[in-house]
């Protein structure tokens, strides 16, 4: 995806990417399941997102609202050509780095085991059922301090406009049911749900090309996670 309406993230922006992802996912249901200990989670998430940011900067489209990265979208455009050898070697390298990080921060190996059990939640294999004219929205994040200020709309609108112009589906997953009304507003529908090992549901969503905005509906009150 190419757009001049968003700021293209570079390697110099990675510290800000890590900060934004850590702030946004510190209390996310997925990571609370994978890393139940709050202290371990606080130490580990920045390193996990450091691996993610470096991997995705090399093979995905990474955009922000500006160089401070208050809002972030990371996309995998399935219509773009790619080098399979480079892609899978990069993925393997950063997966190994992540595993080393998990072991270093929790010598009991419980966290590493949780990531193994929860691997279905960490990949997007379900999208193999979808057509190739598609973009996968890997991360869509806005710093908590900036939420409600229109940053999220600024980030997602160019993505939807590009998808509509090129006739592309947009797929994503979320593990937080409180996010569903927001995605529904932007034209996403639940395609399927997945559950594996944990008391956690993965909502797999798809937006068809040209799907209109819908009236906003309030999120249902959530208990706990």
C-alpha positions as CSV (number, residue, x, y, z in Angstrom):
1,X,0.0,0.0,0.0
2,X,1.3,3.4,-0.9
3,X,-0.2,6.6,0.5
4,X,1.0,10.2,1.2
5,X,-1.7,10.8,3.7
6,X,0.2,9.0,6.5
7,X,3.7,9.1,7.8
8,X,5.9,6.2,6.7
9,X,7.7,4.8,9.7
10,X,11.5,4.3,9.5
11,X,13.9,2.4,11.7
12,X,14.6,5.6,13.6
13,X,11.0,5.6,14.8
14,X,11.1,2.1,16.3
15,X,11.4,3.3,19.9
16,X,8.2,5.2,19.5
17,X,6.5,2.2,17.8
18,X,7.5,0.0,20.8
19,X,6.2,2.6,23.2
20,X,2.8,2.9,21.5
21,X,2.3,-0.9,21.1
22,X,3.3,-1.5,24.7
23,X,0.9,1.2,26.0
24,X,-1.9,-0.1,23.9
25,X,-1.5,-3.8,24.6
26,X,-0.4,-3.8,28.2
27,X,-3.9,-4.7,29.4
28,X,-5.1,-6.5,26.2
29,X,-6.9,-9.8,26.9
30,X,-4.5,-11.7,24.7
31,X,-1.3,-10.6,26.4
32,X,-2.9,-10.9,29.8
33,X,-3.6,-14.6,29.0
34,X,-0.2,-15.2,27.5
35,X,1.7,-13.3,30.3
36,X,-0.5,-13.4,33.4
37,X,2.2,-12.0,35.7
38,X,1.9,-8.2,35.4
39,X,5.6,-7.6,36.3
40,X,6.8,-10.1,33.7
41,X,4.4,-8.6,31.1
42,X,5.8,-5.1,31.8
43,X,9.3,-6.3,31.3
44,X,8.6,-8.5,28.3
45,X,6.2,-6.6,26.1
46,X,8.7,-3.9,25.0
47,X,11.1,-6.7,23.9
48,X,8.4,-8.6,22.1
49,X,7.3,-5.5,20.2
50,X,10.9,-4.6,19.4
51,X,11.1,-7.9,17.6
52,X,7.7,-7.3,15.9
53,X,8.6,-3.8,14.8
54,X,11.9,-4.7,13.3
55,X,10.4,-7.7,11.5
56,X,7.4,-5.9,10.1
57,X,9.4,-2.8,9.1
58,X,11.3,-5.2,6.7
59,X,8.3,-6.8,5.1
60,X,5.1,-4.8,5.8
61,X,3.7,-1.4,5.4
62,X,4.1,0.6,8.6
63,X,2.5,4.0,8.9
64,X,1.9,6.5,11.7
65,X,0.2,9.8,12.2
66,X,3.6,11.5,12.5
67,X,7.1,10.7,13.7
68,X,6.0,10.6,17.3
69,X,3.8,7.6,16.4
70,X,0.7,8.5,18.4
71,X,-1.3,6.3,16.1
72,X,0.0,3.3,14.2
73,X,-1.2,1.0,11.4
74,X,0.8,-2.0,10.2
75,X,-0.4,-3.7,7.1
76,X,0.5,-6.8,5.0
77,X,-0.7,-6.1,1.4
78,X,-1.2,-9.6,-0.1
79,X,-1.2,-8.1,-3.6
80,X,2.3,-6.8,-3.4
81,X,5.2,-9.0,-4.7
82,X,7.5,-10.4,-2.0
83,X,10.6,-12.6,-1.7
84,X,9.5,-15.9,0.1
85,X,13.0,-16.8,1.2
86,X,13.6,-13.4,2.8
87,X,10.1,-13.4,4.3
88,X,10.3,-16.8,6.0
89,X,13.9,-16.3,7.1
90,X,13.1,-13.0,8.7
91,X,10.1,-14.5,10.4
92,X,12.1,-17.4,11.8
93,X,14.9,-15.1,13.0
94,X,12.5,-12.8,15.0
95,X,10.5,-15.8,16.3
96,X,13.7,-17.1,17.7
97,X,14.6,-13.8,19.3
98,X,11.2,-13.6,20.8
99,X,11.5,-17.1,22.3
100,X,14.9,-16.1,23.8
101,X,13.3,-13.0,25.3
102,X,10.5,-15.1,26.9
103,X,13.0,-17.6,28.4
104,X,15.2,-14.8,29.7
105,X,12.3,-13.0,31.5
106,X,10.7,-16.1,32.9
107,X,13.1,-19.0,33.6
108,X,10.1,-21.2,34.6
109,X,9.3,-21.4,30.9
110,X,5.6,-20.9,31.7
111,X,5.4,-17.8,29.5
112,X,7.1,-19.6,26.6
113,X,4.7,-22.5,27.1
114,X,1.7,-20.1,27.0
115,X,3.0,-18.7,23.7
116,X,3.2,-22.2,22.3
117,X,-0.3,-23.1,23.4
118,X,-1.6,-19.7,22.2
119,X,0.1,-19.9,18.8
120,X,-3.3,-19.9,17.0
121,X,-4.0,-16.5,18.5
122,X,-0.7,-15.1,17.3
123,X,-0.9,-16.0,13.6
124,X,-3.5,-15.2,10.9
125,X,-3.8,-18.7,9.4
126,X,-7.6,-18.3,9.2
127,X,-7.0,-15.8,6.4
128,X,-5.9,-18.6,4.1
129,X,-9.6,-19.1,3.5
130,X,-9.9,-15.6,2.0
131,X,-9.2,-14.5,-1.5
132,X,-5.7,-13.0,-2.3
133,X,-7.1,-9.5,-3.1
134,X,-6.7,-8.6,0.5
135,X,-4.8,-6.5,3.1
136,X,-4.2,-7.9,6.6
137,X,-4.4,-5.1,9.3
138,X,-1.8,-6.5,11.7
139,X,-1.8,-3.7,14.2
140,X,-4.1,-0.7,14.6
141,X,-3.2,1.2,17.7
142,X,-3.6,4.6,19.2
143,X,-1.9,5.7,22.4
144,X,-4.4,5.8,25.3
145,X,-3.7,9.5,25.9
146,X,-4.8,10.3,22.3
147,X,-7.8,8.1,22.1
148,X,-11.0,10.1,21.3
149,X,-9.1,12.8,19.5
150,X,-9.7,11.5,16.0
151,X,-6.3,9.9,15.5
152,X,-7.7,6.5,14.9
153,X,-10.0,7.8,12.2
154,X,-7.1,9.6,10.6
155,X,-5.2,6.4,10.5
156,X,-7.9,4.0,9.2
157,X,-9.5,6.2,6.6
158,X,-6.6,6.2,4.1
159,X,-6.4,2.4,4.5
160,X,-10.1,2.0,3.7
161,X,-9.9,4.4,0.8
162,X,-6.9,2.6,-0.7
163,X,-8.7,-0.8,-0.3
164,X,-11.8,0.6,-2.0
165,X,-9.9,2.1,-4.9
166,X,-8.1,-1.2,-5.5
167,X,-11.0,-3.6,-4.7
168,X,-9.3,-5.2,-1.7
169,X,-10.7,-6.9,1.4
170,X,-9.3,-5.9,4.7
171,X,-9.0,-8.6,7.3
172,X,-8.0,-8.3,11.0
173,X,-8.4,-10.0,14.3
174,X,-9.1,-8.8,17.8
175,X,-9.3,-10.5,21.2
176,X,-11.2,-7.7,22.9
177,X,-14.9,-7.7,22.3
178,X,-15.0,-4.1,23.4
179,X,-13.4,-3.3,20.0
180,X,-16.1,-4.8,17.9
181,X,-18.5,-1.8,17.8
182,X,-15.6,0.4,16.5
183,X,-14.7,-2.0,13.7
184,X,-18.4,-2.5,12.9
185,X,-18.7,1.3,12.5
186,X,-15.9,1.1,9.8
187,X,-17.7,-1.7,7.9
188,X,-16.1,-4.8,9.4
189,X,-18.1,-7.9,10.1
190,X,-17.2,-10.9,12.1
191,X,-16.2,-13.7,9.7
192,X,-15.6,-16.3,12.3
193,X,-14.5,-16.8,15.9
194,X,-11.7,-19.1,17.1
195,X,-10.9,-20.5,20.6
196,X,-8.0,-22.6,21.6
197,X,-6.6,-23.6,25.1
198,X,-7.5,-20.3,26.8
199,X,-10.8,-18.8,27.9
200,X,-10.2,-16.3,25.1
201,X,-12.1,-15.7,21.9
202,X,-10.4,-14.5,18.7
203,X,-12.8,-12.4,16.5
204,X,-11.8,-12.6,12.9
205,X,-13.2,-9.7,10.9
206,X,-13.4,-8.8,7.2
207,X,-14.4,-5.5,5.5
208,X,-15.6,-5.8,1.9
209,X,-14.5,-3.2,-0.6
210,X,-16.8,-0.2,-0.6
211,X,-18.4,-1.1,2.8
212,X,-20.0,2.2,4.1
213,X,-19.5,3.7,7.5
214,X,-22.2,2.6,9.9
215,X,-23.8,4.4,12.9
216,X,-21.7,4.0,16.0
217,X,-23.0,1.7,18.7
218,X,-21.8,1.8,22.3
219,X,-19.5,-1.0,23.4
220,X,-21.0,-3.4,25.9
221,X,-19.7,-3.1,29.4
222,X,-16.9,-5.6,30.1
223,X,-16.1,-7.5,33.3
224,X,-12.4,-8.1,34.0
225,X,-10.6,-8.7,30.7
